[in-house]
Amino acid sequence: MIADALVFEGASEDVVEPLLEDPALPQHLLRALIYRAVKDHLAHPQHSRVDADDPYLPAVELATQLVRAA
């Protein structure tokens, strides 16, 4: 749900704040984003993009920062 909120609903990074007490959150968020990105690519390869406008990019950057900090 958090991954979708970040990618598709324009939620700010603050949405993860209340859940950071869970040490598993960074890994779960990163895995959810990987799953969604791969699923979207397989379902709609014509809409896939790997550029600065990729809707997943900000969320993936946040998740990787959280994983590194954990």
VOMIVEX-267026 format. One record per residue (C-alpha): z, y, x; residue number from 1. Coordinates in nm, 3 decimals. Each point is the difference from the previous one (the first is absolute). Layout:
! residues N
Z  Y  X  NUM
...
! end
This chain:
! residues 70
0.000  0.000  0.000  1
0.083  0.238  0.285  2
-0.328  -0.078  0.175  3
-0.196  0.078  -0.316  4
0.197  0.320  -0.058  5
-0.077  0.120  0.353  6
-0.367  -0.096  -0.005  7
-0.113  0.055  -0.356  8
0.250  0.235  -0.163  9
0.040  0.256  0.277  10
0.373  -0.061  0.040  11
0.163  0.170  0.295  12
0.166  -0.186  0.285  13
0.334  0.081  -0.164  14
-0.060  -0.286  -0.242  15
0.116  -0.246  0.268  16
0.316  0.194  0.085  17
0.239  -0.169  -0.248  18
-0.114  -0.344  0.115  19
0.036  0.046  0.375  20
0.345  -0.161  -0.011  21
-0.181  -0.332  -0.032  22
-0.099  -0.101  0.355  23
-0.287  -0.209  -0.140  24
-0.168  0.298  -0.172  25
-0.230  0.105  0.288  26
-0.136  -0.353  0.043  27
-0.040  -0.052  -0.376  28
-0.179  0.332  -0.041  29
-0.238  -0.072  0.287  30
-0.078  -0.347  -0.137  31
-0.056  0.139  -0.351  32
-0.243  0.258  0.138  33
-0.190  -0.263  0.197  34
-0.024  -0.221  -0.309  35
-0.124  0.288  -0.221  36
-0.253  0.125  0.256  37
-0.147  -0.347  0.058  38
-0.004  -0.077  -0.373  39
-0.173  0.330  -0.077  40
-0.255  -0.057  0.275  41
-0.082  -0.351  -0.121  42
-0.023  0.109  -0.364  43
-0.202  0.316  0.070  44
-0.163  -0.014  0.344  45
-0.240  0.279  -0.093  46
0.297  0.237  -0.041  47
0.173  -0.091  0.327  48
0.038  0.278  0.251  49
0.135  0.023  0.349  50
0.019  0.371  0.060  51
0.241  0.291  -0.025  52
-0.038  -0.001  -0.380  53
0.120  -0.360  -0.033  54
0.262  0.011  -0.277  55
0.211  -0.257  0.184  56
0.022  0.189  0.328  57
0.306  0.222  -0.069  58
0.197  -0.288  -0.152  59
-0.085  -0.235  0.286  60
0.101  0.265  0.255  61
0.334  0.045  -0.180  62
0.059  -0.376  -0.014  63
-0.079  -0.046  0.369  64
0.237  0.284  0.091  65
0.275  -0.164  -0.204  66
-0.064  -0.339  0.163  67
0.015  0.154  0.349  68
0.325  0.180  -0.083  69
0.163  -0.314  -0.139  70
! end
